[in-house]
Structures are given as structure tokens and as C-alpha cells.
Amino acid sequence: METTIHIQNLKCGGCANTITKGISSIEAIQNVSVNVDESTVTFSYETEAQVNEVKNKLKSLGYPEDGEANTLGAKAKSYVSCAIGKMS
């Protein structure tokens, strides 16, 4: 199955790089695609539990799903994730 999640704090290719690496590491998550212009992440999965795992991973990286609280901490994490993504 495939789904698309709209996220917050997505700014650039560095962010996209970090997100791609982060959620690709989750077992059975494949075909990860990040669209910076639309602030979306699309991926293939096998179970609903994996979708929740991806959402939690995105939140931990500083990119919460649209509609969730976008705290100052999440924004700060996204800047750090962005910088790391640009370096790798």
C-alpha cells in the first residue's frame, strides 16, 4: 500500500534528505519520496502500525504531521535535521 503524509517544517533538500534516510530505516518502508514544494512524504508500507511508526519518526526528526502541535522544540529539531541532511 502507499500513502502520503503532509508535514510541517519542511524547507529544503537537506530536510528531504534527512527524512528519506530516517524513514527508509524503518522495516518494510519503501519507495520514499519527499516533495519539498508540497510538504509531503509518500511511501509504501505493509501495515497500519508502520504508518504510525513513520509518523512518530517524522515527529522525532522535527517534522510533525499537519494538524499536530508544531512546538518550538519541533521547529528547532527540524533546523538541526536540515543541517545534518545538507552535510550528508
N, C-alpha and C positions, 0 to 999 in steps of 0.2 A: 504494500500500500504506500501511497505518497501523501504528504501533507505540506502545507505552507503555514508558517507562523509569522505574524507581523510583530516586530520587536522595536524597542526603544534604544536610543543612544548610538545607533549605527551611523558612523560618519564617513568611513573611507575604506580603502582596500586593506589597510592594516587591521582594522576591525574585522573585516570579512575573513582575512587570513587566520586570525585567532579563533573566530567562530568555527570555521571549517575544520581546523585542526582539533579543536575542543570536542565538537560533537561527532566527528568521524572516529574518535577513540572509543565511542560507546558501541558495544557489541551489537551487530546486526543493523547498524545505521549506515546507509549507503547513499550514493548519488547526492551528496550535499552540495547545494547551490545557494549562494548568498547574493541577493540583489540589493546593492547599496542605495540605488535611487528610490526603490520602493520600500526599503527597510524590511525585507522579508528573508526568511530562511526556508528553503524547500529541501526535503529529504525523503528517502524511502525507509520504511520500518516494517516490523513484523507484528508487534503487539502494542496495545494502547499504553502499557507500562513503559515502553521505550519512548513514546511521545512525552510522557510526563518526565522521564529521565532527561530528555533533551531540554525541556522547558526549565528544569532545575539547573542543568549545566549552563544554559544561557544566562539565567539569573545570577549564578555564581560568578560568571565572567563579567557581569555588569550590563547585560542586555536583556532586561525583563520583557516579557510579552506585553504587547499593547494592552492597556486596561489595568495592568498591575501597578502598584505603587512604584514610582521612579524616584527613589530616595537619593539623597546626596551621596551616600555610600555607593549606590549602584552607578551613579554618574562617574564617581572617582575611579571605580573599578574599570569602567569602560575606557577611560583615558589610559589607564595602565595597560589594559589588554590591547588597545590600539597601538601603543608604543612598542609593545612586545611583538605584535603582528608585523609592524613595519621593519623591525630588526631581523626577523627570521625569513 
